[in-house]
Amino acid sequence: MTSKELLYVEDALGHEQFFQTKCHETVSQLQDTCLKNCVEEMAHQHEQIFTSLYGLLN
């Protein structure tokens, strides 16, 4: 992996962590169960993307 590609992956990892954090913050503020479930699923998807990207570094 080139240094430029590594920087891209690191940047993408940071974005996925940010999205997870924002989803969890949003879930804690929502009252609607349906919306909560939707945002929790989004957080889970971002966690899976993070894990996949992280796997590229190993």
HTML snippet that shows the backbone in 3Dmol.js (N, CA, C, O; Angstrom):
<script src="https://3Dmol.org/build/3Dmol-min.js"></script>
<div id="view" style="width:600px;height:400px;position:relative"></div>
<script>
const pdb = `
ATOM      1  N   MET A   1       0.861  -1.171   0.000  1.00  0.00           N
ATOM      2  CA  MET A   1       0.000   0.000   0.000  1.00  0.00           C
ATOM      3  C   MET A   1       0.906   1.232   0.000  1.00  0.00           C
ATOM      4  O   MET A   1       1.854   1.324   0.780  1.00  0.00           O
ATOM      5  N   THR A   2       0.597   2.166  -0.883  1.00  0.00           N
ATOM      6  CA  THR A   2       1.398   3.392  -0.956  1.00  0.00           C
ATOM      7  C   THR A   2       1.064   4.302   0.224  1.00  0.00           C
ATOM      8  O   THR A   2       0.050   4.119   0.898  1.00  0.00           O
ATOM      9  N   SER A   3       1.928   5.278   0.459  1.00  0.00           N
ATOM     10  CA  SER A   3       1.678   6.206   1.565  1.00  0.00           C
ATOM     11  C   SER A   3       0.410   7.017   1.321  1.00  0.00           C
ATOM     12  O   SER A   3      -0.305   7.347   2.267  1.00  0.00           O
ATOM     13  N   LYS A   4       0.127   7.340   0.064  1.00  0.00           N
ATOM     14  CA  LYS A   4      -1.095   8.088  -0.247  1.00  0.00           C
ATOM     15  C   LYS A   4      -2.335   7.234   0.037  1.00  0.00           C
ATOM     16  O   LYS A   4      -3.324   7.734   0.572  1.00  0.00           O
ATOM     17  N   GLU A   5      -2.282   5.973  -0.313  1.00  0.00           N
ATOM     18  CA  GLU A   5      -3.393   5.064  -0.039  1.00  0.00           C
ATOM     19  C   GLU A   5      -3.584   4.886   1.467  1.00  0.00           C
ATOM     20  O   GLU A   5      -4.714   4.839   1.954  1.00  0.00           O
ATOM     21  N   LEU A   6      -2.490   4.789   2.188  1.00  0.00           N
ATOM     22  CA  LEU A   6      -2.562   4.653   3.643  1.00  0.00           C
ATOM     23  C   LEU A   6      -3.225   5.883   4.259  1.00  0.00           C
ATOM     24  O   LEU A   6      -4.053   5.752   5.161  1.00  0.00           O
ATOM     25  N   LEU A   7      -2.871   7.071   3.781  1.00  0.00           N
ATOM     26  CA  LEU A   7      -3.499   8.289   4.283  1.00  0.00           C
ATOM     27  C   LEU A   7      -4.993   8.296   3.994  1.00  0.00           C
ATOM     28  O   LEU A   7      -5.782   8.753   4.822  1.00  0.00           O
ATOM     29  N   TYR A   8      -5.390   7.793   2.824  1.00  0.00           N
ATOM     30  CA  TYR A   8      -6.808   7.719   2.483  1.00  0.00           C
ATOM     31  C   TYR A   8      -7.542   6.795   3.451  1.00  0.00           C
ATOM     32  O   TYR A   8      -8.618   7.135   3.944  1.00  0.00           O
ATOM     33  N   VAL A   9      -6.963   5.634   3.721  1.00  0.00           N
ATOM     34  CA  VAL A   9      -7.599   4.675   4.627  1.00  0.00           C
ATOM     35  C   VAL A   9      -7.698   5.264   6.035  1.00  0.00           C
ATOM     36  O   VAL A   9      -8.725   5.124   6.699  1.00  0.00           O
ATOM     37  N   GLU A  10      -6.630   5.921   6.487  1.00  0.00           N
ATOM     38  CA  GLU A  10      -6.661   6.544   7.813  1.00  0.00           C
ATOM     39  C   GLU A  10      -7.738   7.621   7.887  1.00  0.00           C
ATOM     40  O   GLU A  10      -8.434   7.735   8.895  1.00  0.00           O
ATOM     41  N   ASP A  11      -7.877   8.402   6.835  1.00  0.00           N
ATOM     42  CA  ASP A  11      -8.908   9.438   6.782  1.00  0.00           C
ATOM     43  C   ASP A  11     -10.305   8.812   6.817  1.00  0.00           C
ATOM     44  O   ASP A  11     -11.194   9.285   7.525  1.00  0.00           O
ATOM     45  N   ALA A  12     -10.478   7.753   6.049  1.00  0.00           N
ATOM     46  CA  ALA A  12     -11.769   7.062   6.014  1.00  0.00           C
ATOM     47  C   ALA A  12     -12.100   6.462   7.387  1.00  0.00           C
ATOM     48  O   ALA A  12     -13.257   6.487   7.808  1.00  0.00           O
ATOM     49  N   LEU A  13     -11.096   5.926   8.083  1.00  0.00           N
ATOM     50  CA  LEU A  13     -11.315   5.391   9.427  1.00  0.00           C
ATOM     51  C   LEU A  13     -11.802   6.491  10.369  1.00  0.00           C
ATOM     52  O   LEU A  13     -12.713   6.277  11.169  1.00  0.00           O
ATOM     53  N   GLY A  14     -11.192   7.657  10.267  1.00  0.00           N
ATOM     54  CA  GLY A  14     -11.610   8.783  11.098  1.00  0.00           C
ATOM     55  C   GLY A  14     -13.041   9.195  10.823  1.00  0.00           C
ATOM     56  O   GLY A  14     -13.794   9.508  11.746  1.00  0.00           O
ATOM     57  N   HIS A  15     -13.418   9.193   9.550  1.00  0.00           N
ATOM     58  CA  HIS A  15     -14.791   9.543   9.192  1.00  0.00           C
ATOM     59  C   HIS A  15     -15.775   8.527   9.754  1.00  0.00           C
ATOM     60  O   HIS A  15     -16.825   8.900  10.278  1.00  0.00           O
ATOM     61  N   GLU A  16     -15.445   7.264   9.650  1.00  0.00           N
ATOM     62  CA  GLU A  16     -16.346   6.230  10.162  1.00  0.00           C
ATOM     63  C   GLU A  16     -16.494   6.320  11.678  1.00  0.00           C
ATOM     64  O   GLU A  16     -17.586   6.111  12.205  1.00  0.00           O
ATOM     65  N   GLN A  17     -15.417   6.626  12.377  1.00  0.00           N
ATOM     66  CA  GLN A  17     -15.515   6.815  13.827  1.00  0.00           C
ATOM     67  C   GLN A  17     -16.405   8.008  14.152  1.00  0.00           C
ATOM     68  O   GLN A  17     -17.215   7.951  15.077  1.00  0.00           O
ATOM     69  N   PHE A  18     -16.253   9.081  13.394  1.00  0.00           N
ATOM     70  CA  PHE A  18     -17.072  10.271  13.593  1.00  0.00           C
ATOM     71  C   PHE A  18     -18.553   9.946  13.379  1.00  0.00           C
ATOM     72  O   PHE A  18     -19.403  10.346  14.174  1.00  0.00           O
ATOM     73  N   PHE A  19     -18.855   9.213  12.294  1.00  0.00           N
ATOM     74  CA  PHE A  19     -20.246   8.853  12.009  1.00  0.00           C
ATOM     75  C   PHE A  19     -20.831   7.992  13.119  1.00  0.00           C
ATOM     76  O   PHE A  19     -21.983   8.174  13.512  1.00  0.00           O
ATOM     77  N   GLN A  20     -20.035   7.050  13.626  1.00  0.00           N
ATOM     78  CA  GLN A  20     -20.507   6.212  14.734  1.00  0.00           C
ATOM     79  C   GLN A  20     -20.830   7.060  15.957  1.00  0.00           C
ATOM     80  O   GLN A  20     -21.874   6.885  16.587  1.00  0.00           O
ATOM     81  N   THR A  21     -19.933   7.974  16.286  1.00  0.00           N
ATOM     82  CA  THR A  21     -20.124   8.850  17.445  1.00  0.00           C
ATOM     83  C   THR A  21     -21.399   9.668  17.290  1.00  0.00           C
ATOM     84  O   THR A  21     -22.195   9.760  18.224  1.00  0.00           O
ATOM     85  N   LYS A  22     -21.595  10.258  16.128  1.00  0.00           N
ATOM     86  CA  LYS A  22     -22.779  11.089  15.893  1.00  0.00           C
ATOM     87  C   LYS A  22     -24.057  10.262  15.951  1.00  0.00           C
ATOM     88  O   LYS A  22     -25.072  10.724  16.472  1.00  0.00           O
ATOM     89  N   CYS A  23     -24.016   9.054  15.427  1.00  0.00           N
ATOM     90  CA  CYS A  23     -25.190   8.183  15.492  1.00  0.00           C
ATOM     91  C   CYS A  23     -25.535   7.866  16.946  1.00  0.00           C
ATOM     92  O   CYS A  23     -26.700   7.930  17.337  1.00  0.00           O
ATOM     93  N   HIS A  24     -24.517   7.522  17.751  1.00  0.00           N
ATOM     94  CA  HIS A  24     -24.777   7.191  19.152  1.00  0.00           C
ATOM     95  C   HIS A  24     -25.303   8.406  19.916  1.00  0.00           C
ATOM     96  O   HIS A  24     -26.185   8.273  20.764  1.00  0.00           O
ATOM     97  N   GLU A  25     -24.767   9.581  19.619  1.00  0.00           N
ATOM     98  CA  GLU A  25     -25.267  10.805  20.259  1.00  0.00           C
ATOM     99  C   GLU A  25     -26.728  11.050  19.879  1.00  0.00           C
ATOM    100  O   GLU A  25     -27.543  11.433  20.718  1.00  0.00           O
ATOM    101  N   THR A  26     -27.041  10.826  18.616  1.00  0.00           N
ATOM    102  CA  THR A  26     -28.401  11.054  18.130  1.00  0.00           C
ATOM    103  C   THR A  26     -29.381  10.069  18.760  1.00  0.00           C
ATOM    104  O   THR A  26     -30.484  10.452  19.152  1.00  0.00           O
ATOM    105  N   VAL A  27     -28.983   8.802  18.857  1.00  0.00           N
ATOM    106  CA  VAL A  27     -29.849   7.779  19.458  1.00  0.00           C
ATOM    107  C   VAL A  27     -30.229   8.174  20.880  1.00  0.00           C
ATOM    108  O   VAL A  27     -31.369   7.979  21.303  1.00  0.00           O
ATOM    109  N   SER A  28     -29.275   8.726  21.608  1.00  0.00           N
ATOM    110  CA  SER A  28     -29.554   9.084  23.002  1.00  0.00           C
ATOM    111  C   SER A  28     -30.546  10.241  23.113  1.00  0.00           C
ATOM    112  O   SER A  28     -31.125  10.456  24.178  1.00  0.00           O
ATOM    113  N   GLN A  29     -30.746  10.981  22.035  1.00  0.00           N
ATOM    114  CA  GLN A  29     -31.650  12.130  22.057  1.00  0.00           C
ATOM    115  C   GLN A  29     -33.025  11.827  21.457  1.00  0.00           C
ATOM    116  O   GLN A  29     -33.966  12.601  21.631  1.00  0.00           O
ATOM    117  N   LEU A  30     -33.136  10.717  20.762  1.00  0.00           N
ATOM    118  CA  LEU A  30     -34.397  10.397  20.077  1.00  0.00           C
ATOM    119  C   LEU A  30     -35.402   9.750  21.019  1.00  0.00           C
ATOM    120  O   LEU A  30     -35.032   8.989  21.913  1.00  0.00           O
ATOM    121  N   GLN A  31     -36.667  10.057  20.808  1.00  0.00           N
ATOM    122  CA  GLN A  31     -37.760   9.455  21.556  1.00  0.00           C
ATOM    123  C   GLN A  31     -38.478   8.395  20.731  1.00  0.00           C
ATOM    124  O   GLN A  31     -38.960   7.402  21.276  1.00  0.00           O
ATOM    125  N   ASP A  32     -38.551   8.600  19.436  1.00  0.00           N
ATOM    126  CA  ASP A  32     -39.267   7.706  18.533  1.00  0.00           C
ATOM    127  C   ASP A  32     -38.497   6.391  18.376  1.00  0.00           C
ATOM    128  O   ASP A  32     -37.342   6.391  17.949  1.00  0.00           O
ATOM    129  N   THR A  33     -39.132   5.287  18.717  1.00  0.00           N
ATOM    130  CA  THR A  33     -38.491   3.972  18.678  1.00  0.00           C
ATOM    131  C   THR A  33     -38.053   3.591  17.267  1.00  0.00           C
ATOM    132  O   THR A  33     -36.966   3.045  17.077  1.00  0.00           O
ATOM    133  N   CYS A  34     -38.884   3.876  16.294  1.00  0.00           N
ATOM    134  CA  CYS A  34     -38.561   3.534  14.910  1.00  0.00           C
ATOM    135  C   CYS A  34     -37.312   4.287  14.443  1.00  0.00           C
ATOM    136  O   CYS A  34     -36.424   3.703  13.823  1.00  0.00           O
ATOM    137  N   LEU A  35     -37.253   5.572  14.742  1.00  0.00           N
ATOM    138  CA  LEU A  35     -36.077   6.367  14.370  1.00  0.00           C
ATOM    139  C   LEU A  35     -34.837   5.895  15.121  1.00  0.00           C
ATOM    140  O   LEU A  35     -33.748   5.822  14.552  1.00  0.00           O
ATOM    141  N   LYS A  36     -35.009   5.578  16.397  1.00  0.00           N
ATOM    142  CA  LYS A  36     -33.885   5.071  17.185  1.00  0.00           C
ATOM    143  C   LYS A  36     -33.306   3.814  16.552  1.00  0.00           C
ATOM    144  O   LYS A  36     -32.091   3.686  16.399  1.00  0.00           O
ATOM    145  N   ASN A  37     -34.186   2.887  16.185  1.00  0.00           N
ATOM    146  CA  ASN A  37     -33.740   1.641  15.562  1.00  0.00           C
ATOM    147  C   ASN A  37     -33.005   1.904  14.256  1.00  0.00           C
ATOM    148  O   ASN A  37     -31.993   1.267  13.964  1.00  0.00           O
ATOM    149  N   CYS A  38     -33.511   2.832  13.485  1.00  0.00           N
ATOM    150  CA  CYS A  38     -32.892   3.177  12.204  1.00  0.00           C
ATOM    151  C   CYS A  38     -31.484   3.735  12.419  1.00  0.00           C
ATOM    152  O   CYS A  38     -30.541   3.323  11.743  1.00  0.00           O
ATOM    153  N   VAL A  39     -31.345   4.657  13.348  1.00  0.00           N
ATOM    154  CA  VAL A  39     -30.044   5.276  13.601  1.00  0.00           C
ATOM    155  C   VAL A  39     -29.081   4.276  14.242  1.00  0.00           C
ATOM    156  O   VAL A  39     -27.880   4.311  13.972  1.00  0.00           O
ATOM    157  N   GLU A  40     -29.602   3.388  15.087  1.00  0.00           N
ATOM    158  CA  GLU A  40     -28.753   2.340  15.660  1.00  0.00           C
ATOM    159  C   GLU A  40     -28.218   1.428  14.563  1.00  0.00           C
ATOM    160  O   GLU A  40     -27.063   1.004  14.614  1.00  0.00           O
ATOM    161  N   GLU A  41     -29.044   1.127  13.583  1.00  0.00           N
ATOM    162  CA  GLU A  41     -28.608   0.307  12.445  1.00  0.00           C
ATOM    163  C   GLU A  41     -27.530   1.044  11.639  1.00  0.00           C
ATOM    164  O   GLU A  41     -26.568   0.433  11.176  1.00  0.00           O
ATOM    165  N   MET A  42     -27.699   2.345  11.480  1.00  0.00           N
ATOM    166  CA  MET A  42     -26.688   3.138  10.784  1.00  0.00           C
ATOM    167  C   MET A  42     -25.360   3.082  11.538  1.00  0.00           C
ATOM    168  O   MET A  42     -24.302   2.944  10.922  1.00  0.00           O
ATOM    169  N   ALA A  43     -25.410   3.186  12.846  1.00  0.00           N
ATOM    170  CA  ALA A  43     -24.192   3.105  13.664  1.00  0.00           C
ATOM    171  C   ALA A  43     -23.520   1.750  13.476  1.00  0.00           C
ATOM    172  O   ALA A  43     -22.297   1.661  13.365  1.00  0.00           O
ATOM    173  N   HIS A  44     -24.330   0.700  13.441  1.00  0.00           N
ATOM    174  CA  HIS A  44     -23.803  -0.647  13.248  1.00  0.00           C
ATOM    175  C   HIS A  44     -23.143  -0.778  11.876  1.00  0.00           C
ATOM    176  O   HIS A  44     -22.084  -1.394  11.752  1.00  0.00           O
ATOM    177  N   GLN A  45     -23.757  -0.207  10.858  1.00  0.00           N
ATOM    178  CA  GLN A  45     -23.186  -0.252   9.506  1.00  0.00           C
ATOM    179  C   GLN A  45     -21.843   0.475   9.456  1.00  0.00           C
ATOM    180  O   GLN A  45     -20.900   0.003   8.821  1.00  0.00           O
ATOM    181  N   HIS A  46     -21.762   1.617  10.124  1.00  0.00           N
ATOM    182  CA  HIS A  46     -20.501   2.351  10.143  1.00  0.00           C
ATOM    183  C   HIS A  46     -19.428   1.586  10.922  1.00  0.00           C
ATOM    184  O   HIS A  46     -18.243   1.664  10.595  1.00  0.00           O
ATOM    185  N   GLU A  47     -19.846   0.855  11.944  1.00  0.00           N
ATOM    186  CA  GLU A  47     -18.900   0.016  12.677  1.00  0.00           C
ATOM    187  C   GLU A  47     -18.355  -1.087  11.775  1.00  0.00           C
ATOM    188  O   GLU A  47     -17.163  -1.391  11.814  1.00  0.00           O
ATOM    189  N   GLN A  48     -19.223  -1.683  10.965  1.00  0.00           N
ATOM    190  CA  GLN A  48     -18.784  -2.730  10.043  1.00  0.00           C
ATOM    191  C   GLN A  48     -17.839  -2.173   8.983  1.00  0.00           C
ATOM    192  O   GLN A  48     -16.850  -2.814   8.630  1.00  0.00           O
ATOM    193  N   ILE A  49     -18.141  -0.987   8.481  1.00  0.00           N
ATOM    194  CA  ILE A  49     -17.261  -0.350   7.495  1.00  0.00           C
ATOM    195  C   ILE A  49     -15.908  -0.060   8.124  1.00  0.00           C
ATOM    196  O   ILE A  49     -14.869  -0.295   7.506  1.00  0.00           O
ATOM    197  N   PHE A  50     -15.917   0.453   9.361  1.00  0.00           N
ATOM    198  CA  PHE A  50     -14.670   0.731  10.075  1.00  0.00           C
ATOM    199  C   PHE A  50     -13.841  -0.549  10.190  1.00  0.00           C
ATOM    200  O   PHE A  50     -12.640  -0.548   9.918  1.00  0.00           O
ATOM    201  N   THR A  51     -14.491  -1.635  10.594  1.00  0.00           N
ATOM    202  CA  THR A  51     -13.792  -2.907  10.765  1.00  0.00           C
ATOM    203  C   THR A  51     -13.194  -3.385   9.445  1.00  0.00           C
ATOM    204  O   THR A  51     -12.070  -3.885   9.413  1.00  0.00           O
ATOM    205  N   SER A  52     -13.937  -3.230   8.372  1.00  0.00           N
ATOM    206  CA  SER A  52     -13.434  -3.634   7.058  1.00  0.00           C
ATOM    207  C   SER A  52     -12.221  -2.802   6.640  1.00  0.00           C
ATOM    208  O   SER A  52     -11.226  -3.336   6.151  1.00  0.00           O
ATOM    209  N   LEU A  53     -12.321  -1.501   6.838  1.00  0.00           N
ATOM    210  CA  LEU A  53     -11.210  -0.619   6.496  1.00  0.00           C
ATOM    211  C   LEU A  53      -9.997  -0.925   7.366  1.00  0.00           C
ATOM    212  O   LEU A  53      -8.869  -0.958   6.873  1.00  0.00           O
ATOM    213  N   TYR A  54     -10.225  -1.146   8.650  1.00  0.00           N
ATOM    214  CA  TYR A  54      -9.141  -1.450   9.562  1.00  0.00           C
ATOM    215  C   TYR A  54      -8.429  -2.737   9.148  1.00  0.00           C
ATOM    216  O   TYR A  54      -7.214  -2.872   9.297  1.00  0.00           O
ATOM    217  N   GLY A  55      -9.217  -3.676   8.625  1.00  0.00           N
ATOM    218  CA  GLY A  55      -8.652  -4.933   8.155  1.00  0.00           C
ATOM    219  C   GLY A  55      -7.669  -4.755   7.006  1.00  0.00           C
ATOM    220  O   GLY A  55      -6.786  -5.589   6.810  1.00  0.00           O
ATOM    221  N   LEU A  56      -7.814  -3.687   6.256  1.00  0.00           N
ATOM    222  CA  LEU A  56      -6.871  -3.407   5.159  1.00  0.00           C
ATOM    223  C   LEU A  56      -5.477  -3.091   5.689  1.00  0.00           C
ATOM    224  O   LEU A  56      -4.488  -3.245   4.971  1.00  0.00           O
ATOM    225  N   LEU A  57      -5.395  -2.652   6.933  1.00  0.00           N
ATOM    226  CA  LEU A  57      -4.110  -2.255   7.500  1.00  0.00           C
ATOM    227  C   LEU A  57      -3.320  -3.443   8.031  1.00  0.00           C
ATOM    228  O   LEU A  57      -2.124  -3.314   8.292  1.00  0.00           O
ATOM    229  N   ASN A  58      -3.956  -4.584   8.194  1.00  0.00           N
ATOM    230  CA  ASN A  58      -3.274  -5.765   8.724  1.00  0.00           C
ATOM    231  C   ASN A  58      -2.656  -6.605   7.640  1.00  0.00           C
ATOM    232  O   ASN A  58      -2.046  -7.634   7.929  1.00  0.00           O
TER     233      ASN A  58
END
`;
const viewer = $3Dmol.createViewer("view");
viewer.addModel(pdb, "pdb");
viewer.setStyle({}, {cartoon: {color: "spectrum"}});
viewer.zoomTo();
viewer.render();
</script>
